[in-house]
């Protein structure tokens, strides 16, 4: 798999020049580049999407990519995953106004954000959260929002979202998040640096190495939930 680029949306406190950031970035890029198909080939080759009778597209599933990435980070490179780290419900909400009374009001938090895909602490003590995002596009927005809130709350100092390029998206399960879909929102997340004391928020874009029409190469297995299930139900 190819690492295309890493975009740092903001850096407060010089995290970008720290040894912890350089180490973790090098490590997760290595994990990205270790993802291959077929296994052992050294490159990620995907079957091109094809249009089936009836108009349904056959594409590659995404679970394999995430599983291989996490395996490399934990089992090959030896990063210690710290488990699920959730944002507490009892954190203070900002005051807002009710209309038409104009009273000050704080809406209670009644839902959980859930943990991050990968959470660890680097040698220098920097807390890092990585979201491998091959869920649907709404999941990509949620991941970015979770990372931004964790940074502003001081739970982490480095937040990274890894997601497909537009070209990779074309050959994966329908409506998968990708950089093309998020590009119009980057200025909003960049603007959140004002509420962060120390932290770095980055997006890394990944892509396949090659495409093939060779029918002997199987598609990556499609999962069993959400849009993936919907698409799979229409396959012959």
N, CA and C of each residue as an Amber inpcrd file, in Angstrom:
protein
   708
   0.8520000  -1.1850000   0.0000000   0.0000000   0.0000000   0.0000000
   0.8880000   1.2350000   0.0000000   0.4150000   2.2770000  -0.6560000
   1.1960000   3.5030000  -0.7450000   0.7570000   4.5330000   0.2830000
   1.7590000   5.1500000   0.9270000   1.5310000   6.3700000   1.6800000
   1.6750000   7.5270000   0.7050000   0.6080000   8.3210000   0.5350000
   0.6660000   9.4300000  -0.4160000   1.1700000  10.7100000   0.2250000
   0.5640000  11.1060000   1.3500000   0.9540000  12.3530000   2.0080000
   0.3540000  12.4000000   3.4040000   0.9820000  13.2040000   4.2540000
   0.4480000  13.5200000   5.5790000   0.2850000  15.0280000   5.6600000
  -0.9210000  15.4530000   5.9640000  -1.2480000  16.8770000   6.0590000
  -1.4440000  17.2290000   7.5280000  -0.6290000  18.1210000   8.0490000
  -0.7610000  18.5740000   9.4330000  -1.6950000  19.7830000   9.4380000
  -2.8930000  19.6020000   9.9790000  -3.8920000  20.6770000   9.9740000
  -3.5490000  21.7490000  10.9860000  -2.9900000  21.3370000  12.1290000
  -2.4420000  22.3240000  13.0570000  -1.4110000  21.6690000  13.9630000
  -0.5100000  22.5000000  14.4600000   0.5170000  22.0710000  15.4020000
   0.6660000  23.1690000  16.4450000   0.3080000  22.8780000  17.6630000
   0.4670000  23.8310000  18.7650000   1.5360000  23.2880000  19.7170000
   2.4980000  24.1220000  20.0470000   3.5130000  23.7260000  21.0130000
   4.6890000  22.9770000  20.4380000   4.8550000  23.0000000  19.1100000
   6.0350000  22.3890000  18.5100000   6.0520000  20.8800000  18.4940000
   4.8840000  20.2480000  18.5060000   4.8330000  18.7780000  18.4720000
   5.4690000  18.2440000  17.1920000   5.3170000  18.9800000  16.0970000
   5.7900000  18.5050000  14.7960000   7.3050000  18.2850000  14.7600000
   8.0380000  18.9750000  15.6200000   9.4930000  18.8290000  15.6470000
   9.9670000  17.8560000  16.7290000   9.0280000  17.2250000  17.4180000
   9.3940000  16.3220000  18.5120000   9.8150000  14.9510000  17.9850000
  10.6530000  14.2760000  18.7620000  11.0790000  12.9210000  18.4010000
   9.8970000  11.9540000  18.4220000   8.9400000  12.1750000  19.3280000
   7.7800000  11.2800000  19.4090000   6.9670000  11.3110000  18.1190000
   6.7270000  12.5050000  17.5740000   5.9580000  12.6020000  16.3270000
   6.7320000  11.9600000  15.1790000   8.0060000  12.2420000  15.0860000
   8.8010000  11.6780000  13.9980000   8.8340000  10.1530000  14.0730000
   8.9190000   9.6320000  15.3010000   8.9600000   8.1790000  15.4730000
   7.6390000   7.5320000  15.1190000   6.5440000   8.0750000  15.6310000
   5.2540000   7.4350000  15.3690000   4.8540000   7.5880000  13.9060000
   5.1880000   8.7300000  13.2910000   4.8530000   8.9000000  11.8760000
   5.6140000   7.8940000  11.0170000   6.9010000   7.7620000  11.2690000
   7.6950000   6.7860000  10.5270000   7.1510000   5.3810000  10.7200000
   6.7020000   5.0840000  11.9380000   6.2160000   3.7510000  12.2650000
   4.8960000   3.4470000  11.5630000   3.9540000   4.3920000  11.6150000
   2.6710000   4.0580000  10.9840000   2.7510000   4.1070000   9.4620000
   3.6630000   4.8920000   8.9040000   3.8840000   4.8370000   7.4490000
   4.4290000   3.4660000   7.0690000   5.3490000   2.9410000   7.8800000
   5.8690000   1.5950000   7.6340000   4.7490000   0.5590000   7.7070000
   3.8330000   0.7360000   8.6530000   2.7000000  -0.1950000   8.7740000
   1.8040000  -0.1160000   7.5410000   1.5640000   1.0910000   7.0500000
   0.7760000   1.2690000   5.8310000   1.4270000   0.5410000   4.6610000
   2.7310000   0.7440000   4.5030000   3.4400000   0.1830000   3.3560000
   3.6300000  -1.3230000   3.4560000   3.3400000  -1.8950000   4.6250000
   3.4390000  -3.3540000   4.7780000   2.1730000  -4.0760000   4.3160000
   1.1060000  -3.3320000   4.0520000  -0.1660000  -3.9520000   3.6680000
  -0.0870000  -4.3740000   2.2090000  -0.1730000  -5.6690000   1.9700000
  -0.1070000  -6.1630000   0.5940000  -1.2380000  -7.1450000   0.3100000
  -1.4610000  -7.3610000  -0.9570000  -2.4730000  -8.3160000  -1.4430000
  -2.0980000  -8.6700000  -2.8720000  -1.8410000  -9.9590000  -3.1300000
  -1.8730000 -11.0970000  -2.2070000  -0.7890000 -10.9850000  -1.1250000
  -1.0340000 -11.6510000  -0.0100000  -0.0860000 -11.6310000   1.0920000
   1.2590000 -12.1650000   0.6180000   2.3140000 -11.4390000   0.9410000
   3.6550000 -11.8390000   0.5540000   4.1350000 -11.2300000  -0.7440000
   3.2490000 -10.5310000  -1.4530000   3.6210000  -9.9550000  -2.7480000
   4.4120000  -8.6630000  -2.6100000   4.2530000  -7.9820000  -1.4680000
   4.9530000  -6.7320000  -1.2580000   4.2460000  -5.5090000  -1.8000000
   3.1390000  -5.7020000  -2.4950000   2.3550000  -4.5840000  -3.0250000
   0.8660000  -4.8510000  -2.8220000   0.0960000  -3.7850000  -2.7300000
  -1.3530000  -3.9160000  -2.6090000  -1.9660000  -3.8040000  -3.9980000
  -2.3220000  -4.9450000  -4.5480000  -2.9660000  -4.9920000  -5.8540000
  -4.4350000  -5.3210000  -5.6620000  -5.2980000  -4.4960000  -6.1960000
  -6.7400000  -4.6730000  -6.0450000  -7.3920000  -4.9910000  -7.3870000
  -8.4200000  -5.8260000  -7.3340000  -9.2660000  -6.0200000  -8.5130000
 -10.0290000  -4.7330000  -8.7910000 -10.0630000  -4.3310000 -10.0300000
 -10.8490000  -3.1550000 -10.4060000 -12.3270000  -3.4160000 -10.1430000
 -13.0570000  -2.3630000  -9.8030000 -14.5000000  -2.4940000  -9.6560000
 -15.1030000  -2.8660000 -11.0150000 -16.1750000  -3.6400000 -10.9640000
 -16.8730000  -4.0060000 -12.2040000 -18.3710000  -3.8080000 -11.9960000
 -19.0410000  -3.4480000 -13.0680000 -20.4860000  -3.2400000 -13.0100000
 -21.1860000  -4.5380000 -13.3760000 -22.0470000  -4.9880000 -12.4860000
 -22.7570000  -6.2440000 -12.6730000 -24.0960000  -6.0010000 -13.3530000
 -24.6800000  -7.0380000 -13.9100000 -26.0320000  -6.8870000 -14.4750000
 -26.9910000  -6.3280000 -13.4270000 -27.7690000  -5.3460000 -13.8170000
 -28.6680000  -4.6990000 -12.8780000 -28.1180000  -3.3960000 -12.3460000
 -26.8570000  -3.1040000 -12.6630000 -26.2940000  -1.8130000 -12.2960000
 -25.4810000  -1.7790000 -11.0190000 -25.4670000  -2.8890000 -10.2450000
 -24.6990000  -2.9240000  -9.0110000 -23.2020000  -3.0450000  -9.3020000
 -22.3790000  -2.3140000  -8.5350000 -20.9370000  -2.4090000  -8.6810000
 -20.3690000  -3.4490000  -7.7230000 -19.4280000  -4.2410000  -8.1940000
 -18.6880000  -5.1330000  -7.3140000 -17.3530000  -4.4820000  -6.9890000
 -17.0960000  -4.3100000  -5.6810000 -15.8830000  -3.6330000  -5.2260000
 -15.2170000  -4.4500000  -4.1230000 -14.1040000  -3.9310000  -3.6290000
 -13.3510000  -4.5790000  -2.5530000 -13.8730000  -4.1670000  -1.1850000
 -13.8360000  -5.0980000  -0.2410000 -14.1490000  -4.7790000   1.1420000
 -12.9810000  -4.0560000   1.8010000 -13.1900000  -3.6100000   3.0450000
 -12.1850000  -2.7540000   3.6960000 -11.6290000  -3.3130000   5.0030000
 -12.2740000  -4.3150000   5.5810000 -11.8320000  -4.8230000   6.8770000
 -10.4110000  -5.3560000   6.8560000 -10.0220000  -5.9730000   5.7590000
  -8.6780000  -6.5370000   5.6140000  -7.6040000  -5.4680000   5.8030000
  -7.8250000  -4.2790000   5.2550000  -6.8230000  -3.2150000   5.3060000
  -6.5940000  -2.7520000   6.7460000  -7.6810000  -2.5230000   7.4670000
  -7.5780000  -2.0860000   8.8630000  -6.9070000  -3.1530000   9.7230000
  -7.2930000  -4.4140000   9.5250000  -6.7270000  -5.5110000  10.3130000
  -5.2250000  -5.6280000  10.1000000  -4.7890000  -5.5000000   8.8640000
  -3.3550000  -5.5960000   8.5680000  -2.5810000  -4.4180000   9.1710000
  -3.1670000  -3.2370000   9.1350000  -2.5080000  -2.0610000   9.7140000
  -2.3120000  -2.2470000  11.2190000  -3.3760000  -2.6120000  11.9220000
  -3.2880000  -2.7720000  13.3740000  -2.3440000  -3.9110000  13.7540000
  -2.3450000  -4.9740000  12.9570000  -1.4280000  -6.0900000  13.2090000
   0.0210000  -5.6170000  13.1290000   0.3300000  -4.8150000  12.1320000
   1.6970000  -4.3250000  11.9850000   2.0920000  -3.4170000  13.1410000
   1.2140000  -2.5200000  13.5510000   1.5310000  -1.5960000  14.6360000
   1.7760000  -2.3340000  15.9510000   0.9210000  -3.3180000  16.2390000
   0.9910000  -3.9970000  17.5380000   1.9670000  -5.1690000  17.5380000
   1.8100000  -6.0500000  16.5580000   2.4950000  -7.3300000  16.6180000
   3.8490000  -7.3330000  15.9180000   4.0190000  -6.4830000  14.9230000
   5.2820000  -6.4490000  14.1910000   6.2000000  -5.3740000  14.7700000
   5.6650000  -4.1720000  14.9580000   6.5000000  -3.0670000  15.4100000
   6.5160000  -2.8970000  16.9320000   5.6120000  -3.5770000  17.6130000
   5.6820000  -3.6250000  19.0670000   5.0870000  -2.4490000  19.8120000
   4.2480000  -1.6440000  19.1600000   3.5680000  -0.5710000  19.8870000
   2.5500000  -1.1790000  20.8470000   2.4790000  -0.6380000  22.0390000
   1.5480000  -1.1530000  23.0430000   0.2290000  -0.4030000  22.9230000
  -0.8010000  -1.1260000  22.5230000  -2.1270000  -0.5270000  22.4240000
  -2.7120000  -0.3750000  23.8190000  -3.2280000   0.8030000  24.1300000
  -3.6920000   1.0870000  25.4870000  -5.1880000   0.8920000  25.6650000
  -5.8110000   0.2640000  24.6900000  -7.2280000  -0.0350000  24.8300000
  -8.1120000   1.1540000  24.5080000  -9.3690000   0.9880000  24.8020000
 -10.3610000   2.0120000  24.4920000 -10.2450000   3.1830000  25.4580000
 -10.1040000   4.3730000  24.9120000 -10.0590000   5.5920000  25.7150000
 -11.2330000   6.4610000  25.2940000 -12.1710000   6.6130000  26.1750000
 -13.3950000   7.3320000  25.8340000 -13.3510000   8.7470000  26.4030000
 -14.1420000   9.6170000  25.8070000 -14.2870000  10.9790000  26.3040000
 -15.3950000  10.9920000  27.3470000 -15.1420000  11.4870000  28.5510000
 -16.1240000  11.3900000  29.6310000 -17.3790000  12.2090000  29.3580000
 -18.5100000  11.6730000  29.7890000 -19.7750000  12.3880000  29.6100000
 -19.8870000  13.6010000  30.5190000 -19.1210000  13.6000000  31.6110000
 -19.2730000  14.6800000  32.5870000 -18.3800000  15.8960000  32.2830000
 -17.7230000  15.9030000  31.1210000 -16.9450000  17.0930000  30.7770000
 -17.8780000  18.2880000  30.5680000 -17.3740000  19.4600000  30.8570000
 -18.2280000  20.6500000  30.8490000 -18.5250000  21.1100000  29.4240000
 -19.7760000  21.3570000  29.1660000 -20.2070000  21.8900000  27.8890000
 -20.1210000  23.4150000  27.9010000 -19.9040000  24.0440000  26.7550000
 -19.8880000  25.5100000  26.7120000 -21.3020000  26.0600000  26.9110000
 -21.4210000  27.2450000  27.5070000 -22.7500000  27.8380000  27.6710000
 -23.2900000  28.3180000  26.3240000 -24.5690000  28.0790000  26.1140000
 -25.2560000  28.5390000  24.9070000 -26.5270000  29.2700000  25.3340000
 -27.1600000  29.9310000  24.4000000 -28.3930000  30.6480000  24.6960000
 -29.6010000  29.8980000  24.1720000 -30.6650000  29.9540000  24.9610000
 -31.9520000  29.4660000  24.4990000 -32.7150000  30.6290000  23.8510000
 -33.4950000  30.2710000  22.8660000 -34.3260000  31.2980000  22.2140000
 -35.7940000  30.9010000  22.3470000 -36.6830000  31.8000000  22.6670000
 -36.5100000  33.2600000  22.7460000 -36.1760000  33.7960000  24.1430000
 -36.0170000  32.9120000  25.1500000 -35.8060000  33.4070000  26.5150000
 -34.4310000  34.0520000  26.6930000 -33.4410000  33.6690000  25.8430000
 -32.0580000  34.1540000  25.9220000 -31.3500000  33.7110000  27.2060000
 -31.9170000  32.7010000  27.8700000 -31.2760000  32.1520000  29.0640000
 -30.0030000  31.3970000  28.6920000 -29.0250000  31.4080000  29.6140000
 -27.8190000  30.6110000  29.4360000 -28.1500000  29.1470000  29.7280000
 -27.5730000  28.2300000  28.9210000 -27.9510000  26.8190000  29.0250000
 -26.7570000  25.9450000  28.6460000 -26.6180000  24.8170000  29.3280000
 -25.5960000  23.8300000  28.9750000 -26.2900000  22.4950000  28.7040000
 -26.1930000  22.0080000  27.4900000 -26.8340000  20.7450000  27.1130000
 -26.0280000  19.5800000  27.6820000 -26.6610000  18.6790000  28.4510000
 -25.9200000  17.5360000  28.9940000 -25.4970000  16.5760000  27.8880000
 -24.3630000  15.9230000  28.0960000 -23.8680000  14.9320000  27.1400000
 -24.4910000  13.5820000  27.4870000 -25.2110000  13.0180000  26.5590000
 -25.9510000  11.7790000  26.8290000 -25.5370000  10.6280000  25.9100000
 -24.4930000  10.8310000  25.1140000 -24.0460000   9.7520000  24.2290000
 -22.5310000   9.6190000  24.3240000 -22.0570000   8.4260000  24.0380000
 -20.6240000   8.1500000  24.0780000 -20.0270000   8.2660000  22.6810000
 -18.7680000   8.6960000  22.6050000 -18.0740000   8.7710000  21.3260000
 -17.4380000   7.4350000  20.9640000 -17.1680000   6.6130000  21.9440000
 -16.4520000   5.3680000  21.6970000 -14.9540000   5.6000000  21.6780000
 -14.1940000   4.5160000  21.7380000 -12.7440000   4.6090000  21.7700000
 -12.1430000   4.8630000  20.4010000 -10.8030000   4.9770000  20.3780000
 -10.0740000   5.1550000  19.1370000  -9.6140000   3.7920000  18.6140000
  -9.3260000   3.7220000  17.3090000  -8.8410000   2.4770000  16.7340000
  -7.5290000   2.0470000  17.3680000  -6.6450000   3.0280000  17.6190000
  -5.3460000   2.7040000  18.2000000  -4.9180000   3.8630000  19.0810000
  -4.5730000   3.5490000  20.3250000  -4.1530000   4.5570000  21.2950000
  -2.8820000   4.0640000  21.9540000  -1.8760000   4.9330000  22.0180000
  -0.6130000   4.5210000  22.6160000   0.1130000   5.7420000  23.1610000
   1.2110000   5.5150000  23.8690000   2.0690000   6.5830000  24.3840000
   3.4750000   6.3550000  23.8830000   4.0620000   7.3890000  23.2790000
   5.4160000   7.2880000  22.7400000   6.4430000   7.3620000  23.8640000
   7.6940000   7.1370000  23.5150000   8.7720000   7.0730000  24.5100000
   8.9080000   8.3640000  25.3020000   8.6160000   9.5010000  24.6670000
   8.7320000  10.7830000  25.3430000   7.5050000  11.1900000  26.1260000
   6.5160000  10.2870000  26.2060000   5.3090000  10.5550000  26.9870000
   4.1560000  11.1470000  26.2080000   4.3160000  11.3610000  24.9030000
   3.2460000  11.9280000  24.0790000   2.1550000  10.8930000  23.8490000
   0.9240000  11.2770000  24.1390000  -0.2170000  10.3800000  23.9420000
  -0.7570000  10.5430000  22.5290000  -0.9730000   9.4070000  21.8600000
  -1.2710000   9.3940000  20.4350000  -2.5290000   8.5710000  20.1820000
  -3.4280000   9.0990000  19.3720000  -4.6050000   8.3560000  18.9280000
  -4.6110000   8.3200000  17.4100000  -4.8400000   7.1320000  16.8430000
  -4.8980000   6.9520000  15.3980000  -6.2470000   6.3310000  15.0400000
  -6.9120000   6.9410000  14.0830000  -8.1500000   6.3980000  13.5400000
  -7.8900000   5.9280000  12.1080000  -8.0610000   4.6230000  11.8720000
  -7.9710000   4.0680000  10.5170000  -9.3800000   4.1140000   9.9390000
  -9.6080000   5.0080000   9.0110000 -10.9770000   5.3010000   8.6140000
 -11.3210000   4.7570000   7.2320000 -11.9120000   3.5660000   7.2390000
 -12.4990000   3.0290000   6.0160000 -13.9640000   2.6820000   6.2630000
 -14.5690000   3.4450000   7.1700000 -16.0110000   3.3380000   7.3590000
 -16.7060000   4.2880000   6.3880000 -17.9970000   4.4900000   6.5770000
 -18.7000000   5.3840000   5.6640000 -18.3100000   6.8360000   5.9270000
 -18.7420000   7.7280000   5.0560000 -18.2730000   9.1070000   5.1210000
 -18.6820000   9.7850000   6.4300000 -19.8450000   9.4550000   6.9710000
 -20.2350000  10.0600000   8.2440000 -19.3050000   9.6100000   9.3660000
 -18.7980000   8.3950000   9.2730000 -17.8450000   7.8910000  10.2610000
 -16.5300000   8.6670000  10.1970000 -16.1270000   9.0830000   8.9960000
 -14.8980000   9.8750000   8.8440000 -15.0340000  11.2220000   9.5540000
 -16.1820000  11.8770000   9.3840000 -16.4160000  13.1450000  10.0780000
 -16.4040000  12.9390000  11.5960000 -17.0200000  11.8670000  12.0490000
 -17.0690000  11.5850000  13.4810000 -15.6640000  11.3430000  14.0340000
 -14.8360000  10.6370000  13.2800000 -13.4660000  10.3740000  13.7270000
 -12.6730000  11.6660000  13.8730000 -12.8040000  12.5640000  12.8990000
 -12.0920000  13.8390000  12.9880000 -12.5810000  14.6570000  14.1790000
 -13.8730000  14.6550000  14.4000000 -14.4230000  15.4080000  15.5350000
 -13.9460000  14.8260000  16.8640000 -13.8960000  13.4990000  16.9690000
 -13.4050000  12.8560000  18.1830000 -11.9510000  13.2390000  18.4590000
 -11.1280000  13.1960000  17.4200000  -9.7170000  13.5480000  17.5860000
  -9.5650000  15.0010000  18.0210000 -10.3460000  15.9000000  17.4050000
 -10.2530000  17.3240000  17.7370000 -10.6740000  17.5850000  19.1810000
 -11.7340000  16.9290000  19.6290000 -12.1990000  17.1270000  20.9970000
 -11.2040000  16.5300000  21.9930000 -10.6310000  15.3700000  21.6710000
  -9.6270000  14.7690000  22.5540000  -8.3900000  15.6560000  22.6640000
  -8.0080000  16.3080000  21.5760000  -6.8800000  17.2390000  21.6140000
  -7.2070000  18.4590000  22.4680000  -8.3880000  19.0130000  22.2690000
  -8.7560000  20.2140000  23.0300000  -8.9570000  19.9060000  24.5050000
  -9.3130000  18.6530000  24.8260000  -9.5110000  18.2490000  26.2190000
  -8.2060000  17.8380000  26.9050000  -7.1260000  17.7380000  26.1380000
  -5.8460000  17.3360000  26.7110000  -5.7030000  15.8450000  26.9250000
  -6.6140000  15.0430000  26.3500000  -6.5380000  13.5840000  26.4950000
  -5.3970000  13.0290000  25.6560000  -5.1410000  13.6470000  24.5070000
  -4.0460000  13.2450000  23.6220000  -3.2800000  14.4940000  23.1900000
  -2.0730000  14.2680000  22.6690000  -1.2900000  15.3630000  22.0790000
  -1.1190000  15.1970000  20.5700000  -1.3520000  13.9920000  20.0570000
  -1.2790000  13.7380000  18.6170000  -2.5270000  12.9780000  18.1950000
  -3.2040000  13.4890000  17.1850000  -4.3670000  12.8140000  16.6150000
  -4.1750000  12.6440000  15.1220000  -4.3420000  11.4110000  14.6310000
  -4.1090000  11.1110000  13.2220000  -5.3120000  10.3710000  12.6470000
  -5.7840000  10.8420000  11.5070000  -6.7980000  10.1250000  10.7320000
  -6.1310000   9.5930000   9.4730000  -6.2620000   8.2950000   9.2250000
  -5.7430000   7.6750000   8.0060000  -6.9340000   7.2730000   7.1470000
  -6.9610000   7.7310000   5.8990000  -8.1020000   7.4150000   5.0420000
  -7.6820000   7.3310000   3.5800000  -8.5600000   6.7460000   2.7330000
  -8.2060000   6.5070000   1.3340000  -8.1490000   7.7760000   0.4840000
  -7.3520000   7.6910000  -0.5710000  -7.4020000   8.6950000  -1.6190000
  -8.7020000   8.5270000  -2.3970000  -9.0030000   9.5030000  -3.2270000
 -10.1930000   9.3930000  -4.0730000 -10.0670000   8.2080000  -5.0380000
  -8.8380000   7.9850000  -5.5320000  -8.6280000   6.8920000  -6.4790000
  -8.8580000   5.5280000  -5.8220000  -8.4000000   5.3600000  -4.5770000
  -8.6290000   4.0960000  -3.8640000 -10.1050000   3.9220000  -3.5490000
 -10.7520000   4.9920000  -3.1420000 -12.1720000   4.9630000  -2.8090000
 -13.0120000   4.3370000  -3.9250000 -12.6490000   4.6120000  -5.1690000
 -13.4390000   4.1390000  -6.3070000 -13.5720000   2.6220000  -6.3350000
 -12.6210000   1.9180000  -5.7360000 -12.6050000   0.4560000  -5.8330000
 -12.9320000  -0.2230000  -4.5040000 -13.4130000   0.5660000  -3.5340000
 -13.8170000   0.0270000  -2.2370000 -15.3270000   0.1170000  -2.0720000
 -15.8300000  -0.5390000  -1.0360000 -17.2570000  -0.5530000  -0.7270000
 -17.8680000   0.8450000  -0.8380000 -19.0460000   0.9300000  -1.3960000
 -19.6960000   2.2060000  -1.6960000 -19.8010000   3.1250000  -0.4800000
 -19.5380000   4.4330000  -0.7250000 -19.6760000   5.5200000   0.2510000
 -18.6510000   5.4670000   1.3760000 -17.5060000   4.8760000   1.1120000
 -16.4050000   4.8790000   2.0710000 -15.8350000   6.2960000   2.1680000
 -15.4500000   6.7020000   3.3770000 -14.8290000   8.0030000   3.5450000
 -13.5380000   8.1070000   2.7520000 -13.2380000   9.2960000   2.2570000
 -12.0290000   9.5160000   1.4730000 -11.6660000  10.9930000   1.5290000
 -10.4350000  11.3240000   1.1400000  -9.9730000  12.6980000   1.2780000
 -10.7690000  13.6620000   0.4060000 -11.2540000  13.1920000  -0.7340000
 -12.0580000  14.0630000  -1.5810000 -13.3060000  14.5560000  -0.8700000
 -13.9330000  13.6690000  -0.1080000 -15.1590000  14.0250000   0.6160000
 -14.8710000  14.9800000   1.7730000 -13.6940000  14.8740000   2.3770000
 -13.3760000  15.6990000   3.5490000 -12.6880000  17.0130000   3.2010000
 -12.2340000  17.1590000   1.9630000 -11.3910000  18.3030000   1.6060000
 -12.0490000  19.6490000   1.8800000 -13.3530000  19.7410000   1.7240000
 -14.0480000  21.0100000   1.9330000 -14.1990000  21.4140000   3.3890000
 -13.8280000  20.5110000   4.3170000 -14.0130000  20.7740000   5.7430000
 -12.7010000  21.0190000   6.4780000 -11.5750000  20.9750000   5.7680000
 -10.2720000  21.0720000   6.4300000 -10.0980000  22.3930000   7.1700000
 -10.6190000  23.4680000   6.6100000 -10.4640000  24.7760000   7.2660000
 -11.1810000  24.8130000   8.6150000 -12.2910000  24.0830000   8.7320000
 -13.0140000  24.0350000  10.0050000 -12.1640000  23.3610000  11.0770000
 -11.5690000  22.2070000  10.7430000 -10.7480000  21.5020000  11.7300000
  -9.4550000  22.2600000  12.0090000  -8.8990000  22.9180000  11.0050000
  -7.6930000  23.7250000  11.2290000  -7.9830000  24.8450000  12.2110000
  -9.1990000  25.3990000  12.1470000  -9.5730000  26.4940000  13.0310000
  -9.7100000  26.1050000  14.4880000  -9.7600000  24.7910000  14.7720000
  -9.9000000  24.3360000  16.1570000  -8.6070000  24.4620000  16.9500000
  -7.5090000  24.8140000  16.2840000  -6.2290000  24.9540000  16.9950000
  -6.2990000  26.0090000  18.0940000  -7.2370000  26.9500000  17.9700000
  -7.3380000  28.0280000  18.9590000  -7.6650000  27.5060000  20.3540000
  -8.3300000  26.3410000  20.4430000  -8.7410000  25.8140000  21.7460000
  -7.8190000  24.6940000  22.2360000  -6.7140000  24.4600000  21.5280000
  -5.7590000  23.4200000  21.9050000  -4.5250000  24.0710000  22.5160000
  -4.1090000  23.5970000  23.6820000  -2.9150000  24.1310000  24.3280000
  -1.6510000  23.5700000  23.6870000  -1.6110000  22.2590000  23.5480000
  -0.4810000  21.5960000  22.8900000  -1.0110000  20.3810000  22.1580000
  -0.7680000  20.3310000  20.8610000  -1.2570000  19.1820000  20.1210000
  -1.0960000  19.3330000  18.6220000  -1.1860000  18.1870000  17.9400000
  -1.0360000  18.1210000  16.4930000  -2.1590000  17.2660000  15.9260000
  -2.8190000  17.7730000  14.8990000  -3.8850000  17.0390000  14.2100000
  -3.4770000  16.8410000  12.7580000  -3.4760000  15.5850000  12.3070000
  -2.9910000  15.2780000  10.9600000  -3.9230000  14.3080000  10.2450000
  -3.9180000  14.4000000   8.9260000  -4.6150000  13.4490000   8.0580000
  -3.5740000  12.8180000   7.1440000  -3.5560000  11.4970000   7.1030000
  -2.6760000  10.7690000   6.1920000  -3.5230000  10.0690000   5.1350000
  -3.1140000  10.2170000   3.8810000  -3.8640000   9.6730000   2.7430000
  -3.1120000   8.4740000   2.1750000  -3.8470000   7.3840000   1.9360000
  -3.2380000   6.1460000   1.4430000  -3.9000000   5.6990000   0.1430000
  -3.1920000   4.8290000  -0.5740000  -3.6990000   4.3730000  -1.8780000
  -3.1500000   2.9910000  -2.2000000  -3.8080000   2.2900000  -3.0910000
  -3.3350000   1.0000000  -3.5870000  -2.0720000   1.2010000  -4.4280000
  -1.3120000   0.1280000  -4.6090000  -0.1370000   0.1850000  -5.4830000
  -0.5050000  -0.0730000  -6.9360000  -1.4680000  -0.9630000  -7.1610000
  -1.8020000  -1.3380000  -8.5360000  -3.2320000  -1.8580000  -8.6090000
  -3.7870000  -1.8150000  -9.8120000  -5.1020000  -2.3780000 -10.1060000
  -4.9490000  -3.4830000 -11.1420000  -5.8590000  -4.4390000 -11.0940000
  -5.8240000  -5.5070000 -12.0750000  -7.2440000  -5.9200000 -12.4520000
  -7.3780000  -6.4640000 -13.6490000  -8.6420000  -7.0700000 -14.0820000
  -8.5510000  -8.5870000 -14.0620000  -7.4590000  -9.0930000 -13.5330000
  -7.2150000 -10.5290000 -13.4880000  -8.2370000 -11.2010000 -12.5760000
  -9.0690000 -12.0510000 -13.1280000 -10.1180000 -12.7150000 -12.3620000
  -9.5670000 -13.7260000 -11.3690000  -8.2950000 -14.0770000 -11.4780000
  -7.6980000 -15.0130000 -10.5270000  -7.3970000 -14.3510000  -9.1810000
  -7.3540000 -13.0180000  -9.1530000  -7.1240000 -12.3220000  -7.8960000
  -8.4750000 -12.0130000  -7.2590000  -8.7340000 -12.5500000  -6.0710000
 -10.0410000 -12.3080000  -5.4480000 -10.1780000 -10.8690000  -4.9680000
 -11.4110000 -10.3920000  -4.9450000 -11.6910000  -9.1160000  -4.2950000
 -11.4490000  -9.2610000  -2.7960000 -11.0510000  -8.1770000  -2.1440000
 -10.9980000  -8.1860000  -0.6920000 -12.3990000  -8.4140000  -0.1570000
 -12.5030000  -9.2390000   0.8760000 -13.8080000  -9.6550000   1.3850000
 -14.6040000  -8.4470000   1.8730000 -15.8750000  -8.3920000   1.4680000
 -16.7830000  -7.3310000   1.9000000 -17.3520000  -7.6950000   3.2550000
 -17.4270000  -6.7120000   4.1630000 -17.9360000  -6.9500000   5.5050000
 -19.4220000  -7.1970000   5.5420000 -19.9620000  -7.2920000   6.7750000
 -21.3530000  -7.6650000   6.9330000 -22.2280000  -6.6240000   7.5750000
 -21.8150000  -5.3200000   7.5170000 -22.6680000  -4.3260000   8.1520000
 -22.7680000  -3.0760000   7.2840000 -23.7610000  -2.2590000   7.5640000
 -23.9240000  -0.9660000   6.9150000 -24.0350000  -1.0670000   5.4140000
 -23.3720000  -0.1130000   4.7070000 -23.4240000  -0.0720000   3.2600000
 -22.7820000  -1.3100000   2.6500000 -21.8150000  -1.9030000   3.3530000
 -21.1690000  -3.1060000   2.8410000 -22.1810000  -4.2260000   2.7040000
 -23.0350000  -4.4080000   3.7240000 -24.0480000  -5.4590000   3.6600000
 -25.0470000  -5.1920000   2.5400000 -25.4020000  -3.9090000   2.3930000
 -26.3590000  -3.5400000   1.3500000 -25.8130000  -3.8890000  -0.0300000
 -24.5260000  -3.5470000  -0.2340000 -23.9230000  -3.8360000  -1.5320000
 -23.7850000  -5.3260000  -1.7650000 -23.3870000  -6.0690000  -0.7170000
 -23.1710000  -7.4990000  -0.8760000 -24.4540000  -8.2270000  -1.1730000
 -25.5770000  -7.7550000  -0.6370000 -26.8580000  -8.4270000  -0.8480000
 -27.2890000  -8.3900000  -2.3040000 -26.7110000  -7.4810000  -3.0690000
 -27.0790000  -7.3460000  -4.4720000 -26.1300000  -8.0730000  -5.4070000
 -25.1260000  -8.7550000  -4.8320000 -24.2000000  -9.4860000  -5.6660000
 -24.7980000 -10.8280000  -6.0680000 -24.4230000 -11.3440000  -7.2430000
 -24.9600000 -12.6350000  -7.6950000 -24.3940000 -13.7820000  -6.8550000
